[in-house]
Amino acid sequence: MFGLKQDWSLDVLPRYFTLDDYESSVPRWCAGCGDHGILTTVQRICRDKQLLPEKTVCVSGIGCSSRFPHYMSTYGFHGLHGRAFPVACGIKSRRPDLDVWVATGDGDCCSIGAGHWVHAVRYNMDMVAILFDNNVYALTKKQSSPTSQIGQSTNTHPKGAPLPPLNPSTTTLSITNCSFVAQTVDWNPVHMHETLKAAHEHKGFSFVRIFQRCPVFSEECFAEAQTDPDLVQLVEHDNGLQVSESGTRIYKNRRTHDPSDLVQAMAVSNQTDVLPIGLLYQNETMPIYNEYSSVGINSTPEDKINALNHQLDRFAI
């Protein structure tokens, strides 16, 4: 008919979101910083999944990575140092309908935020926790972090960090009620995309450790692994990440690992001579706390009184 657009008969969604709908202000991270790729990957997943921007929340603590909510055109909460997880858990416990993403660094999560990290894993609320691990406190200009390597020169340890680094993945795997742990690298966008997509699809607390480049303060940390793919070990399994050949063909160092095996996951992630990337562990049977905490949220006052009376009757003598 005259005047009708050519797509008039298509079944078009009422709202369709493009990348522009998830992009906010221009990121102010340094050129070459791995944070740029992580941000773009999350934005693409939001676009592919057509997540409602008004039903998506990004939460962070303090650090370079914690600028993340400012660059997402969604709801966001830029919290205090180490306090991303209690804020995120509070949001999810009362609003289980929201998609919650947590951006935290190796200093923010594994140092001052370590206590909250442990309990967030145990609560197993349905959210994605992204650990930007660059082995250093970058925002405050190169102090040793919990993941700094022995001998790594920093402003707090000019002659080299003296202590062995904490391993965020093995630590997470050792916490009661852990349900999802994966590792990836920021310089392989295909593998990183599939890792974060699998984390988002998992029901429960998904912990993703990303080996993230800092070209200013810790450029030496992953330089060799970038140039020599044999220093990266691809962890694969039929029940693991399904990554296209374009994202895996450079990796000849491969290891078959069943992500349902917790003991084996600890052994894989505890390697120090290579960077293992892939799905380390997944258990979809673990209890999810927000399914408990959200019970009765939409109840009327009468419902709550009846529930209270029911509880009192149970204890009546």
C-alpha positions as CSV (number, residue, x, y, z in Angstrom):
1,M,0.0,0.0,0.0
2,F,1.1,3.5,-0.7
3,G,2.7,5.2,2.3
4,L,3.5,2.1,4.3
5,K,7.1,1.5,5.2
6,Q,8.7,-1.6,3.7
7,D,9.1,-3.3,7.1
8,W,5.4,-2.8,8.1
9,S,4.8,-6.6,8.2
10,L,7.8,-7.5,10.3
11,D,7.4,-8.6,13.9
12,V,9.4,-5.8,15.4
13,L,10.1,-5.7,19.1
14,P,8.4,-2.8,21.0
15,R,11.9,-1.7,22.1
16,Y,15.1,-2.7,20.6
17,F,18.4,-1.6,22.2
18,T,21.7,-0.9,20.3
19,L,25.1,-0.4,21.8
20,D,24.3,3.3,22.1
21,D,21.7,2.5,24.7
22,Y,24.3,1.0,27.0
23,E,27.1,3.6,26.4
24,S,27.4,6.5,28.7
25,S,30.3,9.0,29.0
26,V,33.6,8.5,27.2
27,P,35.9,6.2,29.3
28,R,38.8,8.0,30.9
29,W,41.0,4.9,31.3
30,C,44.5,5.1,29.8
31,A,45.1,4.1,26.2
32,G,45.8,0.4,26.0
33,C,44.1,-0.4,29.3
34,G,42.3,-3.7,29.3
35,D,39.3,-2.1,31.0
36,H,38.2,-0.8,27.6
37,G,37.7,-4.3,26.2
38,I,35.9,-5.5,29.3
39,L,33.5,-2.6,29.2
40,T,32.8,-3.2,25.5
41,T,32.2,-6.9,26.1
42,V,29.6,-6.2,28.8
43,Q,27.9,-3.7,26.6
44,R,27.7,-6.2,23.8
45,I,26.3,-8.9,26.1
46,C,23.6,-6.4,27.3
47,R,22.8,-5.6,23.7
48,D,22.7,-9.3,22.6
49,K,20.5,-10.3,25.6
50,Q,18.4,-7.1,25.1
51,L,18.6,-6.4,28.8
52,L,16.4,-3.5,29.9
53,P,18.8,-0.6,30.8
54,E,16.4,0.4,33.6
55,K,16.5,-3.1,35.0
56,T,20.3,-3.4,34.9
57,V,22.6,-2.2,37.7
58,C,26.4,-1.9,37.8
59,V,28.0,-1.7,41.2
60,S,31.6,-1.0,42.0
61,G,34.0,-0.1,44.8
62,I,37.1,2.0,44.4
63,G,39.9,1.7,41.8
64,C,40.4,2.2,38.0
65,S,37.9,-0.7,37.3
66,S,35.4,0.9,39.6
67,R,34.8,3.7,37.2
68,F,32.8,1.1,35.3
69,P,29.2,2.3,36.3
70,H,30.0,5.8,35.0
71,Y,30.5,4.4,31.5
72,M,27.3,2.2,31.4
73,S,24.0,3.9,30.5
74,T,22.2,1.8,33.2
75,Y,21.6,2.3,36.9
76,G,24.9,2.3,38.8
77,F,26.3,2.6,42.3
78,H,30.0,3.7,42.7
79,G,30.6,2.7,46.3
80,L,33.4,2.8,48.8
81,H,36.7,0.9,48.8
82,G,36.0,-2.8,49.1
83,R,32.2,-2.3,49.6
84,A,30.9,-3.3,46.2
85,F,29.6,-6.7,47.3
86,P,27.4,-5.6,50.3
87,V,25.8,-3.0,48.1
88,A,25.2,-5.5,45.2
89,C,23.9,-8.1,47.6
90,G,21.5,-5.6,49.2
91,I,20.2,-4.6,45.8
92,K,19.7,-8.2,44.6
93,S,18.1,-9.3,47.9
94,R,15.3,-6.8,47.6
95,R,15.1,-6.5,43.8
96,P,15.8,-10.0,42.4
97,D,14.3,-8.9,39.1
98,L,17.4,-6.7,38.3
99,D,20.5,-7.8,36.4
100,V,23.4,-7.0,38.7
101,W,27.0,-6.6,37.5
102,V,29.9,-6.0,40.0
103,A,33.1,-4.4,38.8
104,T,36.0,-4.8,41.3
105,G,39.8,-4.9,41.2
106,D,42.4,-7.1,42.8
107,G,43.0,-4.5,45.5
108,D,39.4,-3.5,46.0
109,C,38.1,-7.1,46.3
110,C,41.0,-9.1,47.7
111,S,42.3,-6.7,50.3
112,I,39.9,-4.3,52.1
113,G,36.9,-6.0,50.6
114,A,38.0,-9.6,51.3
115,G,35.5,-10.2,54.1
116,H,32.6,-9.1,51.9
117,W,33.9,-11.2,49.0
118,V,33.8,-14.3,51.1
119,H,30.2,-13.8,52.2
120,A,29.0,-12.8,48.7
121,V,30.3,-16.1,47.4
122,R,28.5,-17.9,50.2
123,Y,25.2,-16.1,49.6
124,N,25.4,-17.2,45.9
125,M,23.1,-14.4,44.8
126,D,22.4,-14.3,41.1
127,M,24.9,-11.7,39.8
128,V,28.1,-11.4,37.8
129,A,31.2,-10.4,39.7
130,I,34.1,-9.3,37.4
131,L,37.6,-9.1,39.0
132,F,39.9,-6.8,37.0
133,D,43.2,-8.3,38.0
134,N,46.3,-6.3,37.0
135,N,48.5,-7.2,40.0
136,V,48.7,-3.7,41.3
137,Y,46.9,-0.7,42.8
138,A,46.7,1.4,39.7
139,L,44.4,4.3,40.6
140,T,46.7,5.2,43.5
141,K,49.8,4.9,41.4
142,K,51.5,1.5,41.7
143,Q,51.4,0.0,45.2
144,S,51.6,-3.7,45.7
145,S,48.3,-5.5,45.7
146,P,47.3,-8.9,47.1
147,T,48.0,-10.4,43.6
148,S,51.4,-8.8,43.0
149,Q,54.0,-11.3,42.0
150,I,57.1,-12.0,44.1
151,G,59.7,-9.6,43.0
152,Q,57.3,-7.2,41.2
153,S,58.7,-3.7,41.8
154,T,56.1,-1.2,43.1
155,N,56.2,2.1,45.0
156,T,55.6,0.3,48.3
157,H,58.2,-2.4,47.5
158,P,60.8,-0.9,45.1
159,K,63.0,-3.9,45.5
160,G,60.2,-6.3,44.7
161,A,57.1,-7.6,46.5
162,P,58.3,-10.1,49.1
163,L,55.2,-12.3,49.6
164,P,53.6,-14.9,47.3
165,P,50.4,-13.6,45.7
166,L,46.9,-14.5,46.7
167,N,45.1,-16.5,44.1
168,P,41.5,-15.1,43.7
169,S,40.2,-18.2,41.9
170,T,41.4,-20.8,44.3
171,T,40.2,-18.6,47.2
172,T,36.8,-18.4,45.7
173,L,36.7,-22.1,45.0
174,S,37.4,-22.8,48.6
175,I,34.4,-20.8,49.9
176,T,31.2,-22.7,50.9
177,N,28.4,-22.6,48.4
178,C,30.6,-21.5,45.5
179,S,28.8,-22.1,42.2
180,F,30.7,-20.5,39.3
181,V,34.4,-19.6,38.7
182,A,36.0,-18.8,35.4
183,Q,39.2,-17.1,34.1
184,T,39.9,-15.2,30.9
185,V,42.3,-12.6,29.4
186,D,41.3,-9.1,28.2
187,W,43.4,-9.4,25.0
188,N,41.2,-12.2,23.7
189,P,37.8,-10.6,23.1
190,V,36.2,-13.7,21.7
191,H,37.1,-15.9,24.7
192,M,36.3,-13.0,27.2
193,H,32.9,-12.6,25.5
194,E,31.9,-16.2,25.9
195,T,33.2,-16.3,29.4
196,L,31.1,-13.3,30.6
197,K,28.1,-14.5,28.6
198,A,28.3,-17.9,30.4
199,A,28.6,-16.1,33.7
200,H,25.5,-14.0,33.0
201,E,23.5,-17.1,32.0
202,H,24.5,-19.0,35.2
203,K,22.0,-18.8,38.0
204,G,24.0,-17.8,41.1
205,F,27.1,-15.9,42.0
206,S,29.4,-15.9,38.9
207,F,33.0,-15.0,39.7
208,V,35.1,-14.2,36.6
209,R,38.8,-13.3,37.1
210,I,40.1,-11.4,34.1
211,F,43.9,-11.0,33.7
212,Q,43.8,-7.4,32.8
213,R,46.6,-5.3,31.3
214,C,47.8,-2.0,32.9
215,P,50.1,-0.4,30.4
216,V,51.3,2.2,32.8
217,F,52.0,0.5,36.1
218,S,52.2,-3.2,35.5
219,E,52.8,-3.7,31.8
220,E,55.4,-6.4,32.5
221,C,52.9,-8.7,34.2
222,F,51.2,-10.3,31.2
223,A,53.6,-9.1,28.4
224,E,55.1,-12.6,27.9
225,A,51.7,-14.3,27.8
226,Q,50.5,-11.8,25.2
227,T,53.3,-12.5,22.9
228,D,53.7,-16.2,23.6
229,P,50.3,-18.0,23.5
230,D,51.9,-21.2,24.9
231,L,52.0,-19.5,28.3
232,V,48.2,-19.4,28.2
233,Q,46.5,-22.8,28.9
234,L,43.1,-23.2,27.3
235,V,40.8,-25.2,29.6
236,E,38.1,-27.0,27.6
237,H,35.4,-29.5,28.0
238,D,32.0,-30.4,26.5
239,N,30.4,-28.8,29.5
240,G,32.8,-25.9,29.5
241,L,32.9,-22.7,27.4
242,Q,32.0,-23.2,23.8
243,V,34.4,-20.7,22.1
244,S,34.7,-20.4,18.3
245,E,37.9,-21.4,16.5
246,S,38.7,-17.7,16.0
247,G,39.1,-17.3,19.7
248,T,41.1,-20.5,20.4
249,R,43.2,-21.5,17.4
250,I,46.3,-19.6,18.7
251,Y,46.3,-21.8,21.9
252,K,48.2,-25.1,21.4
253,N,48.6,-25.5,25.2
254,R,45.2,-27.2,26.1
255,R,43.9,-29.1,29.0
256,T,40.6,-31.1,29.3
257,H,38.9,-30.3,32.5
258,D,35.5,-31.2,33.8
259,P,34.1,-28.1,35.4
260,S,31.9,-30.1,37.8
261,D,35.1,-31.4,39.5
262,L,35.9,-29.0,42.3
263,V,39.2,-30.7,43.3
264,Q,40.4,-30.6,39.7
265,A,39.3,-27.0,39.4
266,M,41.6,-26.1,42.3
267,A,44.5,-27.9,40.7
268,V,44.0,-26.2,37.4
269,S,43.6,-22.7,38.8
270,N,46.6,-23.2,41.1
271,Q,49.1,-23.4,38.3
272,T,51.8,-20.7,38.2
273,D,53.7,-21.5,35.1
274,V,50.8,-20.8,32.8
275,L,47.6,-18.7,32.8
276,P,44.7,-21.1,32.7
277,I,41.6,-19.6,31.0
278,G,38.2,-21.1,30.7
279,L,35.4,-22.4,33.0
280,L,37.0,-23.8,36.1
281,Y,33.9,-24.7,38.1
282,Q,30.1,-24.7,37.8
283,N,27.5,-26.1,40.1
284,E,23.9,-25.1,39.4
285,T,22.5,-27.0,42.4
286,M,23.7,-24.6,45.1
287,P,21.1,-22.6,47.1
288,I,20.6,-19.0,45.9
289,Y,20.0,-16.6,48.8
290,N,18.0,-14.0,46.9
291,E,15.4,-16.7,46.2
292,Y,14.9,-16.8,50.0
293,S,15.3,-13.1,50.8
294,S,12.8,-12.0,48.2
295,V,9.9,-14.2,49.5
296,G,7.0,-12.0,50.5
297,I,8.3,-8.7,49.0
298,N,5.0,-8.1,47.2
299,S,2.8,-9.3,50.1
300,T,0.0,-7.1,51.3
301,P,-0.1,-6.1,55.0
302,E,-2.8,-8.7,55.5
303,D,-0.5,-11.4,54.1
304,K,2.2,-10.4,56.4
305,I,-0.1,-10.5,59.4
306,N,-1.4,-13.9,58.5
307,A,2.2,-15.2,58.0
308,L,3.1,-13.8,61.4
309,N,0.1,-15.4,63.1
310,H,1.1,-18.7,61.4
311,Q,4.5,-18.5,62.9
312,L,3.1,-17.7,66.3
313,D,0.7,-20.6,66.1
314,R,3.7,-22.9,65.4
315,F,5.3,-22.0,68.7
316,A,2.1,-21.8,70.8
317,I,2.0,-24.0,73.9
